[in-house]
Each structure stands twice: as structure tokens, then as C-alpha cells.
Amino acid sequence: MLLTMTTEPEQQIGVGAPDAFQRLWTPHRMAYIQGENKPTGPGADDGCPFCSIPAKSDEDGLIIARGEHVYAVLNLYPYNGGHLMVVPFRHVADYTELDEAETAELADFTKRAMAALRTASGAHGFNIGMNQGTAAGAGIAAHLHQHVVPRWGGDTNFMPVVGHTKVLPQLLADTRKMLADVWPTA
């Protein structure tokens, strides 16, 4: 029996008119799109993942480091490899609700996150910020969290720009361990 390879991709019947686009299927993203693990309300007891994560082991919760008032955790739906968040233990929605000690430790953990990401992955730059309120784009508006997203020259290539797809080269558990191992202690 002679097998031949065709140069044309197999067309799947029923998916629409051929449009010359290749498709990268990411069914795991459906959990995010459908709001899996999103709180059912604004209270700490309304299924807030940021309130339940600290009760888990660091490995199960993807926690990189814990402080007295805040913790650093990997984002389950990262924009880039190493995308983490600094989250207060206390359930507060607005930055102005943090007390002085929480504000100071959030700033300190943000600096530590940058240092760890530079050491572990050679990040060239960072996007740092928080979305305050649903209208500002906060996925979980009821519990404040600051994003720390590492960036590299050329990381915005054709995949995210044209394909609307991020390619992450490492499992989250491996990224968590790598960052935890280099997290600055003071």
C-alpha cells in the first residue's frame, strides 16, 4: 500500500467556507470565557478564588510567595509566561481600602516579583497594574489584585496579533517553582 501526503490541509465539513486560516484550538480557554471559578457575588463568601487560594498548598494554589498581608500567585489565564498577581489576603475591592501596611507590602511584593522574573526568565520589561472595577476590565472586581506581566522584545509577534493566541512554553506548576526558587526574601 502506497501512502501519499497531500500539501493541502484537510478541510473539515461543516466549519464554514474555507478562508485560508489555520486554526489553533484552545478548548481549555472555554473555562475562562464561561466564567469558571468566578465569584457569584461581591462578598468573600461568594466564591472568591483569591480568598480560597491561600487555604491551598503553594503548589496547588500556584502561590509563589506569602507575606503577612499579601501573596504572589500565578495567573491561571496568563498574558505571558510568568504573569503573576500580588493579592491582599483581606477581601477588598478598591486600592483606597488598603491600610498602610497592606499598601507597603503590595508595593514590596511587586518589586520582588520583578526581581524574580528578571532572575528566572530575563524579562526585558513589565506591564504592571490593576483594573479597578468591572468597567475598567477587572475579571474579579470584588478582590483587588495587581498584575505583574513580564515582557520581552518581540514577544508580540504574529501569534497574538494575527492569531489572537498566546504560546506559553511552560506549565504553570513549573513556572511557579522556578519563580518561588528565586523569590527575594527581603
Secondary structure as GFF3:
##gff-version 3
##sequence-region A 1 186
A	DSSP	three_ten_helix	27	29	.	.	.	ID=ss1
A	DSSP	alpha_helix	30	33	.	.	.	ID=ss2
A	DSSP	alpha_helix	49	52	.	.	.	ID=ss3
A	DSSP	three_ten_helix	53	55	.	.	.	ID=ss4
A	DSSP	alpha_helix	58	61	.	.	.	ID=ss5
A	DSSP	beta_strand	63	66	.	.	.	ID=ss6
A	DSSP	beta_strand	70	74	.	.	.	ID=ss7
A	DSSP	beta_strand	84	88	.	.	.	ID=ss8
A	DSSP	three_ten_helix	95	97	.	.	.	ID=ss9
A	DSSP	alpha_helix	100	121	.	.	.	ID=ss10
A	DSSP	beta_strand	125	129	.	.	.	ID=ss11
A	DSSP	three_ten_helix	134	136	.	.	.	ID=ss12
A	DSSP	beta_strand	146	151	.	.	.	ID=ss13
A	DSSP	alpha_helix	158	161	.	.	.	ID=ss14
A	DSSP	alpha_helix	172	182	.	.	.	ID=ss15
###
